């Protein structure tokens, strides 16, 4: 497994990916994206990209778990 995939699959609680932990992470990333606002400097754009990517990944994992 690539290091990036390993990082994305890691959860806060004993590396256990559950529906509840994914929902918490989704809420966290949505809050972070909301707090970033509409600024457009390079640091903000990078953070927006990171949070958006992680949010999309968590949503995909949640869909797979719920199927």
Number of C-alpha atoms within 10 A of each C-alpha: 6 7 8 8 9 9 10 13 14 12 14 10 9 7 9 12 17 14 15 10 16 22 14 13 18 20 13 14 21 15 12 15 19 11 9 14 10 11 10 11 8 9 10 15 14 12 14 21 13 14 20 16 14 17 20 14 16 23 16 13 16 19 11 9 12 8 5
